[in-house]
Amino acid sequence: MNKKYIIVALILLLAISFAVAKSRKITCSGSTTVLPIAQAAAEAYMDKHPDVNISIRGGGSGVGIAALQNGSADIANSSRVMKAKEISQAKSKGINPTPYAVALDGIAIVVHKSNSVANLSIAQIRDIYNGKIKNWSEVGGPKLPIVVISRDVASGTFEVFNEKALGGSKVVSSAQLLASNNAVASTVGSTPGGIGYIGLGYLTEEIKTVKVNSITPNTKTVQDGSYPLARKLYMYTNGKAKGDLGSYIAFIQSDAGQKIVVEQGFIALK
Amino acid sequence: MKKLLLATLVGLFLLPALLGALELKISGEMWNRWTLEQGKVFADTSLTAYKKEITKNFFSLERGYVGMEAKFSQSMKGRFTVDIFSSDILKDGAGLKLKYAYLDFSNLIPIPDLTTTVGLQKVYFGSIYDWSYNLIGKAPTDEYKYANSADYGISLNGYLPGGWGEYQLGMYNGEGYKNYGSNLKDNIDPAFLANLRIVPTAGLTIGGSVMTNGSERKLKLADATENSSYNTQLLADGILRAAFGPLDIWAEYLYKDISYAPNFSAKDYSATCFSVFPTLKLKSLIGADIDLQGRYDRSDETRMPDSKKKNLLNAWTGGLNFNFMADDSGSPALQAQLNYVRKDYDEDASGTDYANGKKDTDIVMLQLKWRFASTIN
């Protein structure tokens, strides 16, 4: 056989082997809220499918969506729906963002466990984050300055909170902007005057959840939509998820996967 | 250097105010380039015979973008970008251009996904506004002088629901971001622009832009005589993009119609340019983050009234990009680019003055590009 045909065949073989090898690896990037669900589900899935390697990064929903657009992630974890701009940009690059709901969540309003405030209205939350309400005594709490803690703008949790609680208004410039749910939980836990918002899966004993409009975020109120800050959590893929990708997402949506969702502190889809 | 110092001082002055913003991001990119060019030049003063010689062989900082983006509220943000470079202006070691300085308002007009942009901003014409320099060369619109990449003005930038595409309407000075002083002040004809891109299905984009513009400021000069240089321009652009798997192909068609005042109507002319630029991403095939780039341009300016300047150009570019670091979203933070460009001018259809007297050229460019972005507040 001619030498050049052998070389071409070897290159093709190499390319195919790379492509095949790649198909056994799944990369996820994005929301820190979805992160614990993705991680726990991945561990359970890889136990059953040891030939599949799932790697998961955080960074925020915006980062995950950009990674899906750039082809550097198979799954974009997102705690919000994609915007028209993001969908348009993705489609023009040949990426067809397809959402899969994997869990329900309520954005919990949290304060220091010593704080006596048990309920806040959406209007009060907005005024606290806008800086109009500066002291807990203005909402029936102790005489203590309020320390506003928020998420960075790459966060899907921030976007949903901004839409549902703030109505697009500006967060006070003195607010601390933190990069993860964990950071918000630990900062509120160590700040007596602190207030923050996190996914239900990040609640700890160091912080206290307050009701919103007199409604407690729980399975019932999130599933029936009565909790004002309820939302869906998503995994976005390029087109319909097939192969290992489809199998992994189907696993999360299955009863076994939804059990993991609940174990992680979130709400099952049904 | 004075300008650089001034810009630094202005930046330092603005910083405390910007730190009060909801979010402040600092970003930049540097393009360090080596250029080697060989071209045909006149062999002697008879201007009839040609010889081939190396006409360029230098290292330069082609771009040094440094910018700040301040988010003042969920509906308002600003961007400020300067370009520090060594290639165009060598005086004092570096040139300085103001590239962008604008404010985005997302709720000024109550239409979903619509942003109003005010200030020195992108010109949403053809491929120029999202040209990402996968090839070292400029976008065809910029390369062949159809429109400027940035200009002072106001624009409406929107996205169609469901990710079906985008649209822009804009009013600009029409002079471009490099113009200043009396050139700007004496301009009485704004440029008007409309741009639409439709994405009917993932991977397929169809778009078009139209812009009207007046050039050389105004018809009547100070002494009431007619300005023979004044002209009106109609610019049009059509774009087709197909991106499927590792292959991404753009095709762009440009048209410009230049009309002079009635007394100078003999100068009226039109020009066209057709370009194709494919990209093959090898990452999914071989694992390495390497992109192969190609480009073909056919620029036809044979109808120019000045016979010395008319030209018909065929240009081919082959390129390779190696992305060896990426940020969290997969965008390259460090990129090495190698480009070979061959420019052939049709001898029968081209005059003597095109390309500044230089004839067919071969250009090799090697560029190291690095980017950074950090949120500091």
Interface residues (C-beta under 8 A of the other chain):
Chain A: L14 A15 F18 A19 K22 S29 R57 G59 V63 A66 A67 Q69 N70 G71 S72 A73 M82 K83 A84 K85 E86 I87 S88 A90 K91 S92 K93 G94 I95 N96 P97 D152 V153 N162 L166 G168 S169 K170 V171 S173 L177 G239
Chain B: G20 A21 L22 E23 K71 F72 S73 Q74 S75 N107 P112 D113 Y159 L160 P161 G162 G163 W164 G165 E166 R197 V199 T201 A202 G203 T205 R241 A243 F244 G245 D248 K281 K283 S284 L285 I286 G287 A326 D328 S329 G330 S331 T375 N377
